[in-house]
Amino acid sequence: MRRSKIISDGPDKNIASGKRSELLAAEFLIDQGCYVYSPFIEQGPVDLVALDQTGTFHYFDVKTLSRRSDGTIISRTLTDLQHKLGIQLLYVCLDTGQVHKYPHQFPRDVVPKQSAQNAGNRRFSGVKPATISELLHPESLPTVQSSPEES
């Protein structure tokens, strides 16, 4: 028989970890100069929406970093709907507070013997995707520093 949850049980650990990850990711994006929005509906394809300084919207699904027993990172995949919407994965390490865009750049405590196989679900065709900083702060085109009045 399943007993009812009572207040002294505290929050569900998985839900609490997920919410902590979302808050840390939001803090990181705010520190990058973005406005950050969170949907009202908890179950959806997007966890955070960021509006960068150029007026571009970025959609993120936030995942709490998990490791296998050998120390390798468990990579998550986007759903077909998330791919269609252009959603990106953000990974958060609750131990260190680090936030990285997929594919993540977390340090590995254990170097996996088959790292190429463990990265097999990365769908970026060998081209290194932009980091969060590169995504949110793309290098602007060079501009001419002199004004027409000076000529």
C-alpha positions as CSV (number, residue, x, y, z in Angstrom):
1,M,0.0,0.0,0.0
2,R,1.3,3.4,-1.0
3,R,1.2,6.0,1.7
4,S,0.4,9.7,1.1
5,K,3.2,12.2,1.0
6,I,3.4,14.3,4.1
7,I,5.0,17.7,4.6
8,S,7.8,16.3,6.8
9,D,8.9,14.2,3.8
10,G,10.2,17.4,2.1
11,P,10.3,18.0,-1.6
12,D,10.8,15.2,-4.1
13,K,14.6,15.0,-4.6
14,N,14.4,14.6,-8.4
15,I,12.1,17.6,-8.8
16,A,14.1,19.7,-6.4
17,S,17.4,18.8,-8.2
18,G,15.8,19.8,-11.5
19,K,14.5,23.1,-10.2
20,R,17.9,23.9,-8.7
21,S,19.5,23.2,-12.1
22,E,17.1,25.5,-13.8
23,L,17.8,28.3,-11.3
24,L,21.5,27.9,-11.7
25,A,21.2,27.9,-15.5
26,A,19.0,31.0,-15.3
27,E,21.6,32.7,-13.1
28,F,24.3,31.9,-15.5
29,L,22.3,33.3,-18.5
30,I,21.5,36.5,-16.5
31,D,25.3,36.8,-15.8
32,Q,25.8,36.6,-19.6
33,G,23.6,39.7,-20.0
34,C,20.4,37.9,-21.0
35,Y,16.8,38.4,-20.0
36,V,15.6,35.0,-18.8
37,Y,12.0,33.7,-18.9
38,S,10.6,30.5,-17.5
39,P,7.3,28.9,-18.8
40,F,4.3,28.6,-16.5
41,I,3.7,24.9,-17.5
42,E,6.3,22.6,-15.9
43,Q,5.9,19.8,-18.4
44,G,6.9,21.1,-21.8
45,P,9.7,21.1,-24.4
46,V,11.4,24.3,-23.0
47,D,12.7,25.0,-19.5
48,L,14.2,28.4,-20.1
49,V,13.9,31.2,-22.7
50,A,16.8,33.6,-23.0
51,L,16.7,36.9,-24.8
52,D,20.2,38.0,-25.6
53,Q,21.6,41.6,-26.2
54,T,21.0,41.4,-29.9
55,G,17.3,40.6,-29.5
56,T,17.7,36.9,-30.4
57,F,15.7,34.3,-28.4
58,H,17.3,31.1,-27.3
59,Y,15.4,28.1,-26.0
60,F,16.9,25.7,-23.5
61,D,16.1,22.4,-22.0
62,V,18.1,22.1,-18.7
63,K,19.5,18.8,-17.6
64,T,21.2,18.0,-14.3
65,L,24.6,16.4,-14.9
66,S,24.7,12.7,-14.2
67,R,27.6,10.3,-14.3
68,R,27.9,6.6,-14.8
69,S,29.7,4.5,-12.2
70,D,32.9,4.8,-14.3
71,G,32.7,8.6,-14.1
72,T,31.6,9.2,-17.7
73,I,28.9,11.7,-18.3
74,I,25.4,10.5,-19.3
75,S,24.4,12.5,-22.4
76,R,20.7,13.2,-23.0
77,T,19.0,13.7,-26.3
78,L,16.4,16.1,-27.6
79,T,13.0,14.9,-28.6
80,D,11.9,15.4,-32.3
81,L,9.7,18.3,-31.2
82,Q,12.7,20.0,-29.4
83,H,14.9,19.5,-32.5
84,K,12.1,21.1,-34.7
85,L,11.8,24.1,-32.3
86,G,15.6,24.7,-32.2
87,I,15.9,23.9,-28.5
88,Q,19.4,23.5,-27.0
89,L,20.6,21.4,-24.0
90,L,22.1,23.1,-21.0
91,Y,23.8,20.9,-18.5
92,V,24.2,21.9,-14.9
93,C,26.6,20.3,-12.3
94,L,25.0,20.8,-8.9
95,D,28.3,20.0,-7.1
96,T,30.2,22.8,-8.8
97,G,27.5,25.1,-10.1
98,Q,29.0,24.9,-13.6
99,V,26.7,25.3,-16.6
100,H,27.7,24.2,-20.1
101,K,25.9,24.0,-23.4
102,Y,25.7,20.6,-25.1
103,P,28.1,19.1,-26.0
104,H,29.3,19.9,-22.5
105,Q,32.9,20.8,-21.5
106,F,32.8,19.4,-18.0
107,P,36.1,18.1,-16.7
108,R,36.2,14.3,-16.5
109,D,37.2,12.7,-13.2
110,V,37.8,9.5,-15.1
111,V,39.0,9.3,-18.7
112,P,36.7,6.8,-20.3
113,K,38.3,4.1,-22.4
114,Q,35.7,4.5,-25.1
115,S,35.1,8.2,-25.2
116,A,34.3,8.2,-28.9
117,Q,31.5,5.7,-28.4
118,N,30.2,7.5,-25.3
119,A,29.9,10.6,-27.5
120,G,28.1,8.7,-30.2
121,N,24.8,10.5,-29.7
122,R,26.2,13.9,-30.4
123,R,24.7,15.0,-33.7
124,F,27.1,17.8,-34.8
125,S,28.9,16.0,-37.6
126,G,32.4,16.7,-36.3
127,V,31.9,20.5,-36.4
128,K,32.4,22.0,-33.0
129,P,29.2,23.8,-32.0
130,A,29.4,27.2,-30.4
131,T,29.8,27.6,-26.7
132,I,27.2,29.5,-24.7
133,S,29.4,32.6,-24.7
134,E,29.9,32.4,-28.5
135,L,26.1,31.8,-29.0
136,L,25.0,34.7,-26.8
137,H,27.8,37.1,-27.7
138,P,28.7,36.5,-31.4
139,E,31.7,38.5,-32.6
140,S,30.4,41.6,-34.3
141,L,31.6,42.5,-37.7
142,P,34.5,44.9,-37.9
143,T,33.3,48.5,-38.1
144,V,35.0,51.5,-39.5
145,Q,36.2,53.7,-36.6
146,S,36.3,57.0,-38.5
147,S,33.3,59.2,-39.3
148,P,32.6,60.8,-42.6
149,E,33.1,64.2,-41.2
150,E,36.8,63.5,-40.5
151,S,37.6,62.9,-44.2
